[in-house]
Amino acid sequence: IEPQFIMSARAYASAEGIRRGIKLVFMDVSSSTNWRTMIASLVADAPCGNKVPVLSTSIPLHAALCAVLNSFAFDYQLRNRFSGLSLNYFIIEEAALPTPASENAWRLIDGRSRFALSLHRNFMPWAHPTTHSSRFAALERERLRIRVGLDSVLVAQFGCVQSDLAHILAQCDLPSTQRQVAAARGVLNPKGFWRVDKDKDPELRHTVLTLIAFHDLEEKIRAAGGDREKGIEAFLAQNHGEGWMLPETLRLADYGLGHDERAKHPQPVASRLGPRFYDWQLTQTPEESWRECHVHARNLLGEANYRRLLSEIEAGGEREPARRVAEPKGDYGSDDPQQRLFD
């Protein structure tokens, strides 16, 4: 894959009237019959054109907003109103956002989103206090776990219950053979989410696992006496603060899902999705991770801007690290901003 047009780093760095820093963007080219209609992401300091519109450059909690935009609940309302091929802002601005729960719950959502989004070293100058590389969702299994948990929470934030989610994700638990028959008969919803992970067994699909996780979330809400906010916080805080975990085995029939004999028997899940982390992530300490974070921040920002960032942190900014680490030492690359990007 090669770009059709190339902009030099120096041209971008010297441009006026552009938004700088980390950005929340989305893909303009879309359709209501794609596997997903809204595809949003955080990008580091890079140019964005009209096909990658910028929604926000605000640092606090914008990872949580990215999770909202990528959720099934948000996508469902959008794809049922969208009929074109260009996802313009006037369409997005009319879409509903969830009613905020407690501030603590939103911060937990934001932190989980950063684990799945902020993988590249270019994000290091904006690293969150709860984020270090040993927790990054660098492997598919961990990204899936985090996204399933976030989707479940955001469905609840929209005020939906199990029957609502079952309607949103209808036909997603069809085995591949039955899905092909349903497609031939023309009975599949053209705007449905059944395309997501359609080539995987039902118990491994993002959609089906979201239905399972939401069942657990509703149990937490009932245990909290029906208090949605307390139930969400309990859901996010379980397993020593790591949140919902992928099941080792899953019998879909226990949840009213599945349409074949396999659904009546426990099927392995977690073990088939591989490890959660790379070996180096399990051995690196948070202090080592933060030291690496400082090195990347200094390389990217240069000495003067790096010192300015540290001053902002000392003044009580949003980005203060959870642990104070030693000054990074070593070769930090060129002072030229264009060369630092290539370094």
N, C-alpha and C positions, 0 to 999 in steps of 0.2 A: 504494500500500500504506500503510495507516494502522494504528497500534497500537490494540488494544482497550482497554488500560489504560496509563496513563502514571504513572511515578514521578518526582517532582522530584529534581533533583540534590542539593538540600539534604537531602531525606529520606534518600537513600541515604548521603550523607556523614555524617549524624548517627546512623545505625542502629548497633546494638550486636550483637555475636555473628556478624558476617558476615566472609567472607574478602575481603580487600582486595588491591589490586595486580593484576598480570597473572595470568590464570587459564587453565588447560587444561580445556576443556569438550567435551562431545559431545552429539549430538542423540538424545534419548530415543525419539522416535517413529520407528520403523524397521520393516524387514521383510527377510526372507532372500531375497525375490524383487525387491527394489528394485535399481536399478543399483549402489548401494553400501549395505551394511548399517551400517557404522561411518562416521560423519562427525564428525570431531573438529577442533577449532581452538583457537588462542589468542585470547583476548579481553582487551582492556585493562580497567582498573578500572571494572566495570559490574555491575549486579545480575543474578543468574542464578537462575531458578526451577527447579521440579522437572522441567521438560521440557528444560532445559539444565543438566544436573548438572555440578558442578565436580569434576574428578578431582585436580587439584594446583594449588597456588599457589607451588610451589618454583621458584626462578629457574633454577639450573644444569641444563642439558641437558633441560629439559622440552620444548623445541622438537623435540629428537630423539625423545622419547616420542610427541609428536604425529605425527611422521612414521611411527613404527611403527604407531600406531593406524590411520592412513589407508592403510597399505600393503596391497597385494593379498594378501600372505602372511597378515597378521593377519586381514583381512576374510574370507578363505576359510575359516579354521577357525571363525570366529564365525558365519558365515551357514549353515554346515553343522550347527550345534548349536542355532541360534535358530529358534523356531517361532511366537513371538508377535508383538505389534506395539509392545511397550514394552521397550526395551533397558535392563533394570535392572542395577544394579551387581553383583548376585550372579551374573549371567551373565558379565559382563566379567572379574570377578576370577578365574574359573576358566580363562580363556584363557591360552595360553602366550605368553611374551615371548621374544625372541631371546637367545641366549647372547652376552654382550658380547664384542666383539673388543677391540683395544687402545684405551686411553683416547684416543689421538690420533685414531683412526678415528671414535669417537663424537663428539668435538669437531668434526670435519669435518662429520659428519652433522648435528649441531646447528646449525652455522653455515649450511649449505645450507638447512636448514629455515627459518631466520630470514629468509633472502632472500625466500622465497616467502610467509611468513606475516606478517612485521612491517611491513606497508606503511603503516599509518596513523600520523599524528603522535602519537596517544595512546600508542604503544609507545616513544616516544623516551626517556623516563626509564629504560627498561630496555634500551637499545641495547647490542648485543654489540660487543666490540672489533673483530670482523671485518666488521661491518655498517655500511654507509653507503648513502645513498639512490641513489648512482650504480650500486649493485649490486642494488637491489631488483628483484624479478621483477614489474614492473608490467604487462608485456604477456604475452599468452597463450603465445606461443612460449617465452619464458624460464621461465615457470612449468611448462610441460609438460616442458621439458628437465630442470629440477631434479627434478621429481616422478618422471620416468622413471629418472633416475640413482639417486635414493633408493630407489625400489621394487626396483631391481636389487640394490643393496647389502643391503637388508633381507631379500630372499629368501635371499641367501647367509648372512646372519647367522642365519637360521632353520635353516641346514644343508641347504637344498634344492639340487638340481642342475637342469640344463636340462630333464630329463624331468619333474621335479616341477612346474616352472613351466609347462611345456607342458600338463600336466594341469590345473593351476589355471586357465589362460587358454585352455582348449580352446574351439573354435568362435568365437574372437574374430577370426580372420582371414578369416571368410566374407564375400565381397562382399555388398552389400545385397540383390541379387536372389536369390542363393542362400540368404541368411539368411531372407528372406521365405518361400521355398519350404520350408525346414527348419521354420520356425515353423508353417506350415500343416499339415505332416505330424506335428507334435508331437514332433520329435526334438531340439529344443533343450533343454539343461539349464535347468530353471526357476530354479535358483540360480546360474547361470553369469554371468560378467562380460561376455558378448557384448553387453549393453545399453550398455556404456560406449562412447561415440563411435560408435554403430552407424550413424549417418547419414553418417559420413565414409568416405572411401576407406580400405581396410585399412592402407596404409602411413602414414597420418596419425593412427591411433588410439593412445591412451595404452597400451592393452594390447599391441598388436603391437610398438610401439617399445620397450616393456619387455623383450619377448622378444629383440629385437635387441641392446639394451644389455647384457642379461645374458650374451649370447654373448660380447661383448667382455670383460666382467668375468671370465668363466671362462678366457678366454685369458690375462688378467693373472695369475690364480691359477696357471695352469699354468706361466707364465713365471717365477713366484716359487717354482718347485719344489713346488707344491701347498700352499704356505703361504697359508691363507685371509686372515689378517690383513694380510700384506704385499701380497697381490693386491688387497684392498679399498683399501688406502692408495694403491697405484699407480693404481687406477681413479679415485679421487677427486682425485688430484694431477695427472692428465694435462692436457694443454692449458694449461700454465702455471698449474696450480692450479684451473682452472675446472671440471675434471671432464669427464664424457662430453658430447659434442656431437651434436646432431641431424645425421644424414647429409644431404649435399646431394642425393644420389639413393639409391634403395634398390630392389634386386631381391629380392622376397620368396622367390622360388624358391631363391635361394642359401642360405636358412636353413630350407628345408623348409616354407615357409609359402605361403599363397595357393592359390586353387582355380580360377583362370581364366587366360586368356591374358595379361592385364595383369601377372600375377605373374612372368611369364617375362622381362619387359623392365624396365629401370631406370625408376623413376618419381621425379619431383622431390619432395622433402620439405621441407627447410628454407625454400626460397624461397616455398613456398605457405603457410607459417605466419606470414609477415610478419617485421618486424624484431624483434631481441632487446630493444632499449632505445629509449626516447624520445631525441630529439636532445639535450635538456637533460641527460640522464643521462651522455651521452658527453662533455660539456663541463665538467660540475661536478667540481671537485677534491675529494678526500677531506677536505681541510681545510675547504672551504666547506660540505661536507655535515655535518661534525661541528659546525661553528658553528651551522648550522640546527638540528641535533639539540639543542644546548644551549638555544637559544631556545625550542623547543617544550617541553623539560623544565621550564624556568623558568616558562613560561606555565601549564603544567598543575599544577605542584607548588606554586607560590607561592615567594616569596623565601626564607622560612625553611626550607621542606622542600628547596628546591633547594640551599641551602647545606649542609644536612645530607647530601644525596646526594653533593655534592662532597667532603665530609669523609670519607664512607665510601669513596669512590674513592681518596682520598689514603691511607687506612689500608690499602689493598691488597685491596679488594673484588673480586668477580668481574667488575664492570662497567667496569673501567678502560679508557679509550679507547686505541686503538692509537697515536694521535698526540695530543700535547697541543695544544689550540687556544686561541685568544685568547678572552677573556671576551666573551660576547654583549653587544651594545650595541643600544639602541633602546627602543621602547615594548613592554613585556612584558604589557600588559593589566592587568585589575583584580586586586586582592588577594582579592576575594571568590571562594571556590572554585566556586560555582555559575556566576558570570559567566565565570570562566576557561574552564569547559567550553564555554560558548556562544561565547566568543572563538575 
